């Protein structure tokens, strides 16, 4: 089965879009296997500090951001979260457990839904326990893995370690032809088509 690596962090809104792109991609190419690899944007122990506000923002015409343009191109509306930014390390470690259990796709779907649509704190082990249960994982063993920090070293942190691994943005789709980040579905689909053609596969 052709495997494609996708670097992500659940707290990244661009990655929320990538989850939906991935679902479309797997409808067209059901034999493709996505391997979600965690790249932590806000490493443990660091606090999130928003950038300074433009002092002239109120005087300027409203211009859409790159992300807003991507949402428009994809026909999506990002859910409104009121909760604080979660630390995603344990959630990403849980993704490694799910990968080894052969259920990473269902875990990723449940995890992103819990954080974005339900606006819940995915740094909570209690919340992650519910995600694991929804994904059909062995919950007791899942919790043991998180408490033992069994997959701690598999998660790559920003900035320097991620950059050394060739990841500068998430999501990054690691196609053999080219690694691409923060792209509309048409770009991802085009690369996937060639990737699968080279693997001897055709769209569904």
N, CA, C and O of each residue as an XYZ file, in Angstrom:
816
protein
N       0.847     -1.195      0.000
C       0.000      0.000      0.000
C       0.888      1.254      0.000
O       1.737      1.398      0.880
N       0.707      2.160     -0.970
C       1.525      3.380     -1.011
C       1.283      4.237      0.232
O       0.141      4.500      0.607
N       2.366      4.662      0.856
C       2.275      5.428      2.097
C       2.766      6.852      1.891
O       3.802      7.084      1.267
N       2.006      7.801      2.426
C       2.351      9.208      2.332
C       2.436      9.795      3.735
O       1.502      9.657      4.525
N       3.543     10.445      4.046
C       3.726     11.068      5.359
C       3.169     12.482      5.343
O       3.377     13.240      4.395
N       2.454     12.822      6.415
C       1.868     14.144      6.557
C       2.245     14.704      7.925
O       1.785     14.205      8.952
N       3.086     15.745      7.936
C       3.504     16.392      9.181
C       2.398     17.337      9.636
O       1.856     18.101      8.837
N       2.063     17.280     10.939
C       0.911     18.057     11.407
C       1.035     18.381     12.895
O       1.863     17.815     13.609
N       0.190     19.305     13.334
C      -0.078     19.531     14.755
C      -1.548     19.902     14.871
O      -2.023     20.793     14.166
N      -2.259     19.233     15.746
C      -3.710     19.382     15.826
C      -4.150     20.807     16.161
O      -5.264     21.194     15.808
N      -3.306     21.599     16.834
C      -3.714     22.961     17.202
C      -3.550     23.938     16.045
O      -3.895     25.111     16.185
N      -3.037     23.487     14.916
C      -2.812     24.350     13.758
C      -4.058     24.384     12.875
O      -4.501     23.333     12.412
N      -4.637     25.565     12.628
C      -5.842     25.626     11.779
C      -5.597     25.154     10.354
O      -6.502     24.606      9.725
N      -4.388     25.357      9.830
C      -4.073     24.850      8.493
C      -4.188     23.326      8.465
O      -4.595     22.750      7.456
N      -3.826     22.670      9.583
C      -3.914     21.212      9.652
C      -5.369     20.751      9.752
O      -5.703     19.663      9.284
N      -6.237     21.567     10.357
C      -7.671     21.263     10.358
C      -8.161     21.176      8.910
O      -8.949     20.293      8.575
N      -7.700     22.082      8.060
C      -8.037     22.018      6.637
C      -7.453     20.743      6.028
O      -8.118     20.080      5.232
N      -6.229     20.398      6.391
C      -5.571     19.212      5.823
C      -6.330     17.932      6.139
O      -6.349     17.010      5.324
N      -6.958     17.861      7.315
C      -7.755     16.678      7.657
C      -8.892     16.509      6.655
O      -9.196     15.392      6.236
N      -9.512     17.612      6.275
C     -10.600     17.548      5.302
C     -10.070     17.249      3.902
O     -10.711     16.534      3.133
N      -8.910     17.793      3.575
C      -8.286     17.455      2.302
C      -7.932     15.973      2.259
O      -8.112     15.315      1.234
N      -7.432     15.452      3.370
C      -7.056     14.039      3.434
C      -8.266     13.141      3.218
O      -8.164     12.108      2.555
N      -9.420     13.532      3.779
C     -10.633     12.739      3.594
C     -11.031     12.699      2.119
O     -11.415     11.649      1.605
N     -10.940     13.841      1.442
C     -11.245     13.884      0.007
C     -10.252     13.030     -0.782
O     -10.624     12.316     -1.713
N      -8.992     13.122     -0.389
C      -7.948     12.390     -1.092
C      -8.170     10.888     -0.986
O      -7.983     10.159     -1.960
N      -8.569     10.426      0.192
C      -8.739      8.997      0.375
C     -10.023      8.486     -0.269
O     -10.151      7.289     -0.525
N     -10.981      9.385     -0.537
C     -12.143      8.983     -1.338
C     -11.724      8.716     -2.781
O     -12.211      7.782     -3.417
N     -10.813      9.550     -3.288
C     -10.344      9.377     -4.669
C      -9.312      8.272     -4.795
O      -9.264      7.566     -5.802
N      -8.487      8.126     -3.768
C      -7.405      7.134     -3.786
C      -7.503      6.280     -2.524
O      -6.710      6.459     -1.600
N      -8.460      5.357     -2.469
C      -8.695      4.602     -1.230
C      -7.523      3.724     -0.802
O      -7.458      3.319      0.358
N      -6.612      3.427     -1.695
C      -5.499      2.562     -1.315
C      -4.321      3.335     -0.725
O      -3.360      2.731     -0.250
N      -4.389      4.667     -0.752
C      -3.295      5.449     -0.196
C      -3.339      5.350      1.330
O      -4.414      5.389      1.929
N      -2.179      5.225      1.945
C      -2.083      5.146      3.400
C      -1.422      6.427      3.916
O      -0.282      6.730      3.563
N      -2.141      7.169      4.747
C      -1.592      8.396      5.313
C      -0.967      8.117      6.666
O      -1.582      7.502      7.537
N       0.252      8.575      6.827
C       0.977      8.434      8.096
C       1.138      9.825      8.694
O       1.975     10.607      8.243
N       0.332     10.133      9.713
C       0.362     11.440     10.365
C       1.495     11.464     11.393
O       1.527     10.635     12.303
N       2.419     12.409     11.250
C       3.573     12.509     12.148
C       3.510     13.849     12.878
O       3.343     14.898     12.256
N       3.644     13.804     14.192
C       3.475     14.994     15.005
C       4.693     15.907     15.025
O       5.806     15.479     15.329
N       4.458     17.170     14.695
C       5.469     18.231     14.812
C       4.861     19.312     15.711
O       3.953     20.036     15.305
N       5.372     19.405     16.920
C       4.748     20.232     17.959
C       5.106     21.705     17.791
O       6.269     22.094     17.896
N       4.077     22.518     17.527
C       4.306     23.945     17.308
C       4.656     24.688     18.596
O       5.463     25.618     18.584
N       4.047     24.274     19.699
C       4.281     24.935     20.985
C       4.838     23.908     21.962
O       4.084     23.305     22.726
N       6.176     23.701     21.942
C       6.767     22.668     22.803
C       6.440     22.880     24.272
O       6.184     23.999     24.716
N       6.455     21.787     25.013
C       6.132     21.817     26.437
C       6.997     22.836     27.169
O       8.201     22.945     26.934
N       6.351     23.574     28.059
C       7.078     24.544     28.866
C       7.117     25.938     28.273
O       7.563     26.877     28.932
N       6.654     26.090     27.031
C       6.644     27.409     26.398
C       5.229     27.976     26.406
O       4.251     27.238     26.282
N       5.135     29.280     26.552
C       3.834     29.950     26.521
C       3.624     30.592     25.166
O       4.571     31.060     24.533
N       2.371     30.611     24.726
C       2.045     31.240     23.450
C       1.949     32.752     23.633
O       1.248     33.240     24.520
N       2.663     33.482     22.784
C       2.627     34.936     22.822
C       2.181     35.445     21.459
O       2.930     35.335     20.489
N       0.964     36.004     21.364
C       0.500     36.522     20.068
C       1.381     37.663     19.587
O       1.960     38.395     20.389
N       1.476     37.808     18.273
C       2.255     38.897     17.706
C       1.614     40.241     18.005
O       0.427     40.301     18.328
N       2.375     41.309     17.903
C       1.830     42.641     18.186
C       0.779     43.039     17.158
O       0.876     42.690     15.982
N      -0.218     43.767     17.619
C      -1.272     44.230     16.727
C      -0.764     45.407     15.913
O      -0.050     46.271     16.422
N      -1.143     45.428     14.644
C      -0.805     46.547     13.769
C      -1.504     47.804     14.297
O      -2.733     47.833     14.362
N      -0.750     48.843     14.675
C      -1.396     50.047     15.238
C      -2.304     50.774     14.249
O      -3.168     51.555     14.646
N      -2.099     50.510     12.956
C      -2.915     51.169     11.940
C      -4.006     50.260     11.371
O      -4.615     50.592     10.354
N      -4.255     49.131     12.006
C      -5.187     48.146     11.450
C      -6.574     48.733     11.230
O      -7.213     48.452     10.215
N      -7.042     49.540     12.165
C      -8.401     50.084     12.048
C      -8.540     51.097     10.915
O      -9.653     51.411     10.495
N      -7.428     51.601     10.427
C      -7.465     52.615      9.369
C      -7.310     52.015      7.981
O      -7.496     52.704      6.978
N      -6.966     50.723      7.920
C      -6.662     50.086      6.636
C      -7.861     49.312      6.109
O      -8.650     48.784      6.892
N      -8.006     49.239      4.770
C      -9.051     48.368      4.199
C      -8.797     46.919      4.607
O      -7.649     46.492      4.734
N      -9.862     46.180      4.807
C      -9.759     44.771      5.215
C      -9.232     43.936      4.058
O      -9.814     43.924      2.974
N      -8.120     43.233      4.297
C      -7.514     42.360      3.290
C      -7.519     40.934      3.838
O      -7.071     40.716      4.964
N      -8.012     39.963      3.078
C      -8.016     38.589      3.579
C      -6.598     38.054      3.741
O      -5.701     38.375      2.962
N      -6.420     37.238      4.764
C      -5.134     36.596      4.984
C      -4.973     35.414      4.041
O      -5.931     34.995      3.392
N      -3.767     34.879      3.967
C      -3.540     33.674      3.164
C      -4.439     32.534      3.633
O      -4.967     31.776      2.820
N      -4.609     32.418      4.942
C      -5.441     31.337      5.466
C      -6.902     31.546      5.105
O      -7.593     30.589      4.756
N      -7.379     32.770      5.181
C      -8.763     33.056      4.788
C      -8.982     32.753      3.307
O     -10.044     32.263      2.925
N      -7.994     33.038      2.483
C      -8.103     32.714      1.060
C      -8.140     31.202      0.842
O      -8.862     30.712     -0.027
N      -7.354     30.462      1.639
C      -7.387     29.000      1.535
C      -8.762     28.472      1.924
O      -9.308     27.609      1.236
N      -9.330     28.979      3.017
C     -10.661     28.548      3.432
C     -11.683     28.820      2.330
O     -12.537     27.981      2.045
N     -11.589     29.993      1.717
C     -12.519     30.334      0.635
C     -12.349     29.380     -0.545
O     -13.332     28.929     -1.133
N     -11.091     29.074     -0.887
C     -10.828     28.172     -2.008
C     -11.349     26.766     -1.731
O     -11.789     26.068     -2.644
N     -11.296     26.357     -0.465
C     -11.736     25.012     -0.103
C     -13.220     24.961      0.226
O     -13.771     23.874      0.400
N     -13.886     26.122      0.316
C     -15.299     26.147      0.678
C     -15.539     25.758      2.118
O     -16.534     25.105      2.430
N     -14.622     26.158      3.013
C     -14.701     25.767      4.424
C     -14.846     26.989      5.324
O     -14.473     28.102      4.955
N     -15.388     26.758      6.496
C     -15.447     27.784      7.539
C     -14.844     27.183      8.801
O     -15.344     26.183      9.315
N     -13.783     27.781      9.298
C     -13.110     27.263     10.492
C     -14.014     27.423     11.706
O     -14.564     28.503     11.920
N     -14.180     26.371     12.507
C     -14.978     26.518     13.730
C     -14.389     27.589     14.652
O     -13.176     27.797     14.688
N     -15.246     28.246     15.376
C     -14.816     29.277     16.322
C     -14.507     28.610     17.654
O     -15.388     28.015     18.275
N     -13.268     28.707     18.089
C     -12.872     28.178     19.396
C     -12.803     29.329     20.393
O     -12.287     30.403     20.084
N     -13.326     29.093     21.589
C     -13.241     30.073     22.664
C     -12.226     29.677     23.721
O     -11.776     30.507     24.511
N     -11.868     28.392     23.725
C     -10.912     27.907     24.710
C      -9.492     28.311     24.368
O      -9.219     28.728     23.243
N      -8.576     28.190     25.335
C      -7.177     28.535     25.088
C      -6.493     27.518     24.184
O      -6.993     26.414     23.967
N      -5.351     27.913     23.670
C      -4.529     26.999     22.878
C      -4.074     25.846     23.753
O      -3.501     26.064     24.820
N      -4.324     24.625     23.314
C      -3.910     23.455     24.089
C      -2.458     23.102     23.810
O      -1.945     23.334     22.715
N      -1.810     22.543     24.811
C      -0.532     21.877     24.549
C      -0.863     20.531     23.919
O      -1.649     19.761     24.472
N      -0.271     20.244     22.773
C      -0.693     19.076     21.989
C       0.226     17.868     22.133
O       0.020     16.861     21.456
N       1.231     17.944     22.997
C       2.240     16.875     23.031
C       1.635     15.501     23.311
O       1.908     14.551     22.577
N       0.823     15.380     24.355
C       0.241     14.075     24.666
C      -0.687     13.599     23.564
O      -0.732     12.409     23.252
N      -1.427     14.528     22.974
C      -2.332     14.157     21.884
C      -1.550     13.593     20.701
O      -1.968     12.615     20.081
N      -0.408     14.218     20.393
C       0.431     13.737     19.295
C       1.074     12.397     19.640
O       1.214     11.531     18.777
N       1.465     12.227     20.901
C       1.998     10.931     21.324
C       0.917      9.857     21.188
O       1.197      8.719     20.813
N      -0.322     10.241     21.499
C      -1.429      9.313     21.312
C      -1.587      8.897     19.867
O      -2.000      7.774     19.581
N      -1.259      9.802     18.948
C      -1.305      9.469     17.533
C      -0.322      8.372     17.163
O      -0.588      7.565     16.272
N       0.813      8.343     17.845
C       1.788      7.276     17.602
C       1.268      5.933     18.102
O       1.459      4.901     17.458
N       0.608      5.960     19.256
C      -0.011      4.727     19.753
C      -1.057      4.232     18.755
O      -1.118      3.042     18.445
N      -1.879      5.157     18.256
C      -2.928      4.792     17.305
C      -2.340      4.232     16.016
O      -2.899      3.311     15.422
N      -1.203      4.793     15.582
C      -0.542      4.279     14.381
C      -0.138      2.823     14.576
O      -0.384      1.985     13.709
N       0.476      2.526     15.704
C       0.916      1.157     15.954
C      -0.271      0.209     16.098
O      -0.159     -0.986     15.822
N      -1.409      0.749     16.531
C      -2.618     -0.066     16.673
C      -3.376     -0.209     15.357
O      -4.372     -0.928     15.291
N      -2.908      0.474     14.305
C      -3.572      0.399     13.011
C      -4.857      1.195     12.928
O      -5.711      0.917     12.086
N      -5.004      2.201     13.812
C      -6.243      2.975     13.856
C      -5.952      4.480     13.904
O      -6.686      5.241     14.535
N      -4.876      4.900     13.232
C      -4.512      6.302     13.322
C      -5.529      7.210     12.643
O      -5.797      8.306     13.135
N      -6.102      6.776     11.522
C      -7.040      7.630     10.795
C      -8.251      7.974     11.656
O      -8.672      9.130     11.695
N      -8.812      6.986     12.342
C      -9.979      7.259     13.181
C      -9.594      8.122     14.382
O     -10.377      8.965     14.820
N      -8.401      7.912     14.906
C      -7.933      8.734     16.032
C      -7.754     10.189     15.612
O      -8.183     11.102     16.318
N      -7.122     10.401     14.464
C      -6.900     11.767     13.975
C      -8.227     12.482     13.769
O      -8.374     13.636     14.170
N      -9.188     11.818     13.154
C     -10.506     12.421     12.932
C     -11.154     12.809     14.260
O     -11.666     13.919     14.407
N     -11.127     11.897     15.218
C     -11.745     12.166     16.519
C     -11.006     13.270     17.269
O     -11.625     14.100     17.935
N      -9.690     13.274     17.158
C      -8.886     14.265     17.864
C      -9.154     15.679     17.348
O      -9.385     16.600     18.131
N      -9.121     15.840     16.035
C      -9.363     17.161     15.458
C     -10.790     17.627     15.736
O     -11.021     18.803     16.014
N     -11.742     16.702     15.661
C     -13.130     17.069     15.949
C     -13.267     17.546     17.398
O     -13.952     18.530     17.676
N     -12.617     16.844     18.301
C     -12.704     17.202     19.724
C     -12.117     18.584     19.989
O     -12.679     19.368     20.753
N     -10.999     18.875     19.363
C     -10.333     20.165     19.611
C     -11.046     21.312     18.916
O     -11.290     22.352     19.528
N     -11.383     21.135     17.642
C     -11.910     22.242     16.859
C     -13.427     22.373     16.945
O     -13.928     23.451     17.262
N     -14.162     21.313     16.674
C     -15.616     21.427     16.682
C     -16.200     21.431     18.091
O     -17.180     22.128     18.354
N     -15.603     20.652     19.003
C     -16.122     20.607     20.370
C     -15.436     21.608     21.297
O     -15.895     21.823     22.418
N     -14.344     22.219     20.843
C     -13.651     23.261     21.613
C     -13.213     22.754     22.991
O     -13.446     23.398     24.015
N     -12.571     21.582     22.982
C     -12.134     20.980     24.251
C     -10.616     20.981     24.348
O      -9.908     21.125     23.351
N     -10.137     20.817     25.570
C      -8.703     20.887     25.856
C      -8.067     19.512     25.669
O      -8.263     18.616     26.490
N      -7.315     19.352     24.600
C      -6.720     18.047     24.296
C      -5.415     17.795     25.038
O      -4.748     16.789     24.796
N      -5.045     18.703     25.943
C      -3.915     18.398     26.831
C      -4.381     17.571     28.028
O      -3.563     17.056     28.790
N      -5.697     17.447     28.188
C      -6.287     16.703     29.292
C      -6.300     15.208     28.989
O      -6.781     14.789     27.936
N      -5.772     14.407     29.910
C      -5.797     12.959     29.715
C      -7.220     12.424     29.711
O      -7.517     11.442     29.030
N      -8.097     13.065     30.467
C      -9.490     12.622     30.481
C     -10.130     12.821     29.109
O     -10.866     11.955     28.635
N      -9.851     13.959     28.472
C     -10.385     14.223     27.130
C      -9.776     13.248     26.131
O     -10.481     12.703     25.282
N      -8.471     13.029     26.231
C      -7.813     12.103     25.298
C      -8.314     10.673     25.480
O      -8.367      9.904     24.520
N      -8.678     10.320     26.706
C      -9.262      9.005     26.945
C     -10.553      8.838     26.150
O     -10.802      7.780     25.573
N     -11.376      9.893     26.124
C     -12.610      9.849     25.344
C     -12.311      9.741     23.849
O     -12.998      9.023     23.121
N     -11.282     10.456     23.399
C     -10.891     10.390     21.987
C     -10.453      8.964     21.636
O     -10.845      8.422     20.603
N      -9.642      8.370     22.502
C      -9.166      7.003     22.262
C     -10.325      6.016     22.225
O     -10.348      5.102     21.401
N     -11.284      6.208     23.125
C     -12.450      5.320     23.150
C     -13.265      5.468     21.870
O     -13.714      4.478     21.294
N     -13.454      6.717     21.428
C     -14.205      6.959     20.194
C     -13.501      6.344     18.990
O     -14.150      5.887     18.049
N     -12.163      6.335     19.027
C     -11.383      5.779     17.917
C     -11.274      4.262     17.973
O     -10.691      3.648     17.080
N     -11.833      3.652     19.020
C     -11.806      2.197     19.122
C     -10.485      1.627     19.596
O     -10.171      0.468     19.325
N      -9.700      2.447     20.313
C      -8.414      1.985     20.810
C      -8.564      1.253     22.141
O      -9.586      1.377     22.815
N      -7.545      0.497     22.508
C      -7.467     -0.113     23.839
C      -7.179      1.025     24.820
O      -6.039      1.475     24.931
N      -8.200      1.486     25.524
C      -8.081      2.700     26.329
C      -7.075      2.537     27.464
O      -6.275      3.438     27.716
N      -7.108      1.408     28.144
C      -6.185      1.196     29.259
C      -4.740      1.252     28.777
O      -3.900      1.893     29.408
N      -4.448      0.590     27.672
C      -3.089      0.590     27.146
C      -2.714      1.960     26.595
O      -1.558      2.370     26.689
N      -3.672      2.663     26.026
C      -3.453      4.028     25.545
C      -3.010      4.929     26.692
O      -2.028      5.662     26.570
N      -3.729      4.875     27.797
C      -3.377      5.702     28.958
C      -2.019      5.303     29.511
O      -1.231      6.166     29.898
N      -1.734      4.003     29.555
C      -0.413      3.551     30.015
C       0.690      4.134     29.147
O       1.727      4.560     29.655
N       0.465      4.152     27.828
C       1.472      4.686     26.914
C       1.706      6.171     27.157
O       2.845      6.636     27.113
N       0.629      6.921     27.414
C       0.784      8.352     27.684
C       1.495      8.586     29.014
O       2.373      9.444     29.110
N       1.121      7.834     30.022
C       1.739      8.021     31.339
C       3.206      7.616     31.334
O       4.019      8.222     32.032
N       3.547      6.605     30.560
C       4.950      6.165     30.447
C       5.752      7.061     29.514
O       6.976      6.951     29.446
N       5.068      7.949     28.794
C       5.691      8.790     27.764
C       6.435      7.922     26.760
O       7.565      8.213     26.371
N       5.768      6.849     26.354
C       6.362      5.829     25.494
C       6.792      6.384     24.133
O       7.766      5.913     23.546
N       6.064      7.380     23.639
C       6.334      7.904     22.301
C       6.861      9.332     22.322
O       6.852     10.021     21.302
N       7.315      9.767     23.476
C       7.773     11.147     23.635
C       8.810     11.552     22.593
O       8.739     12.648     22.037
N       9.771     10.671     22.331
C      10.878     11.012     21.434
C      10.505     10.973     19.962
O      11.314     11.352     19.115
N       9.301     10.522     19.637
C       8.887     10.501     18.233
C       8.316     11.845     17.775
O       8.196     12.092     16.575
N       7.968     12.701     18.716
C       7.376     13.989     18.378
C       8.490     15.010     18.174
O       9.369     15.154     19.024
N       8.453     15.712     17.053
C       9.493     16.676     16.698
C       9.004     18.079     17.067
O       7.869     18.453     16.772
N       9.879     18.844     17.716
C       9.504     20.178     18.169
C       9.959     21.250     17.186
O      10.969     21.103     16.497
N       9.186     22.333     17.140
C       9.618     23.551     16.452
C      10.415     24.404     17.437
O      10.120     24.374     18.631
N      11.426     25.173     16.975
C      11.702     25.390     15.568
C      12.868     24.519     15.057
O      12.730     23.821     14.052
N      14.011     24.567     15.755
C      15.236     23.987     15.205
C      15.119     22.498     14.860
O      15.517     22.113     13.761
N      14.586     21.634     15.753
C      14.498     20.213     15.381
C      13.617     19.975     14.155
O      13.936     19.139     13.309
N      12.511     20.710     14.062
C      11.626     20.550     12.904
C      12.320     21.009     11.634
O      12.239     20.340     10.603
N      12.997     22.140     11.699
C      13.704     22.649     10.521
C      14.792     21.682     10.081
O      15.011     21.482      8.886
N      15.475     21.080     11.059
C      16.519     20.113     10.717
C      15.934     18.898     10.002
O      16.618     18.248      9.212
N      14.663     18.596     10.283
C      13.982     17.476      9.617
C      13.370     17.886      8.280
O      12.764     17.065      7.591
N      13.529     19.154      7.917
C      13.008     19.636      6.643
C      11.580     20.154      6.710
O      10.965     20.418      5.677
N      11.046     20.302      7.920
C       9.667     20.771      8.095
C       9.710     22.211      8.605
O      10.220     22.485      9.691
N       9.168     23.116      7.807
C       9.144     24.542      8.152
C       7.734     25.020      8.429
O       7.540     26.053      9.071
N       6.753     24.281      7.953
C       5.347     24.616      8.166
C       4.565     23.322      8.323
O       4.962     22.273      7.814
N       3.448     23.413      9.035
C       2.492     22.303      9.048
C       1.154     22.837      8.552
O       0.767     23.962      8.867
N       0.451     22.014      7.770
C       0.800     20.661      7.356
C       1.819     20.663      6.223
O       1.824     21.557      5.376
N       2.673     19.659      6.221
C       3.562     19.406      5.093
C       3.279     17.994      4.572
O       3.361     17.009      5.305
N       2.947     17.933      3.294
C       2.705     16.654      2.611
C       4.021     16.223      1.969
O       4.564     16.939      1.128
N       4.534     15.060      2.362
C       5.851     14.621      1.911
C       5.734     13.694      0.697
O       5.947     12.486      0.800
N       5.395     14.276     -0.443
C       5.360     13.505     -1.684
C       6.785     13.272     -2.178
O       7.655     14.117     -1.967
N       7.038     12.134     -2.835
C       8.374     11.899     -3.391
C       8.792     12.984     -4.382
O       9.967     13.342     -4.464
N       7.832     13.496     -5.123
C       8.122     14.512     -6.132
C       8.480     15.857     -5.506
O       9.373     16.555     -5.986
N       7.779     16.213     -4.434
C       8.007     17.497     -3.765
C       7.288     17.494     -2.432
O       6.214     16.907     -2.295
N       7.886     18.155     -1.447
C       7.204     18.384     -0.182
C       6.490     19.719     -0.293
O       7.099     20.724     -0.659
N       5.188     19.735      0.023
C       4.410     20.965     -0.098
C       3.692     21.241      1.216
O       3.292     20.318      1.926
N       3.533     22.525      1.529
C       2.916     22.934      2.784
C       1.833     23.971      2.529
O       1.971     24.838      1.665
N       0.747     23.865      3.301
C      -0.307     24.883      3.302
C      -0.839     25.157      1.890
O      -0.939     26.306      1.460
N      -1.179     24.074      1.183
C      -1.600     24.186     -0.207
C      -3.078     23.856     -0.373
O      -3.625     23.082      0.412
N      -3.741     24.436     -1.393
C      -5.118     24.060     -1.687
C      -5.201     22.630     -2.200
O      -4.203     22.036     -2.607
N      -6.419     22.094     -2.169
C      -6.599     20.689     -2.507
C      -6.142     20.352     -3.923
O      -5.629     19.259     -4.163
N      -6.322     21.270     -4.854
C      -5.928     20.988     -6.233
C      -4.453     20.646     -6.353
O      -4.080     19.762     -7.124
N      -3.616     21.335     -5.598
C      -2.175     21.053     -5.619
C      -1.903     19.686     -5.010
O      -1.153     18.884     -5.567
N      -2.522     19.429     -3.855
C      -2.325     18.146     -3.171
C      -2.820     16.992     -4.039
O      -2.165     15.955     -4.149
N      -3.979     17.189     -4.651
C      -4.555     16.133     -5.465
C      -3.701     15.835     -6.700
O      -3.550     14.677     -7.089
N      -3.146     16.881     -7.313
C      -2.294     16.679     -8.473
C      -1.063     15.862     -8.145
O      -0.697     14.950     -8.886
N      -0.424     16.193     -7.029
C       0.756     15.445     -6.605
C       0.381     14.017     -6.220
O       1.123     13.077     -6.507
N      -0.775     13.855     -5.567
C      -1.223     12.513     -5.182
C      -1.502     11.659     -6.407
O      -1.197     10.466     -6.420
N      -2.082     12.270     -7.438
C      -2.366     11.523     -8.652
C      -1.107     10.965     -9.285
O      -1.068      9.807     -9.702
N      -0.075     11.800     -9.354
C       1.193     11.333     -9.940
C       1.869     10.306     -9.035
O       2.464      9.340     -9.512
N       1.770     10.527     -7.725
C       2.337      9.590     -6.761
C       1.703      8.208     -6.911
O       2.404      7.197     -6.933
N       0.386      8.170     -7.014
C      -0.302      6.897     -7.127
C      -0.102      6.260     -8.503
O      -0.040      5.037     -8.624
N      -0.002      7.098     -9.536
C       0.260      6.579    -10.889
C       1.618      5.872    -10.905
O       1.761      4.792    -11.479
N       2.596      6.487    -10.276
C       3.927      5.875    -10.207
C       3.913      4.585     -9.406
O       4.750      3.705     -9.610
N       2.942      4.479     -8.481
C       2.820      3.262     -7.685
C       1.927      2.224     -8.374
O       1.673      1.147     -7.834
N       1.454      2.576     -9.587
C       0.619      1.643    -10.318
C      -0.828      1.626     -9.906
O      -1.550      0.664    -10.168
N      -1.266      2.727     -9.239
C      -2.649      2.806     -8.753
C      -3.425      3.828     -9.579
O      -2.855      4.753    -10.157
N      -4.750      3.631     -9.617
C      -5.643      4.571    -10.307
C      -6.672      5.122     -9.322
O      -6.980      4.485     -8.314
N      -7.207      6.322     -9.624
C      -8.255      6.855     -8.753
C      -9.468      5.936     -8.714
O      -9.714      5.166     -9.642
N     -10.224      6.031     -7.616
C     -11.438      5.208     -7.486
C     -12.517      5.726     -8.450
O     -13.617      5.175     -8.500
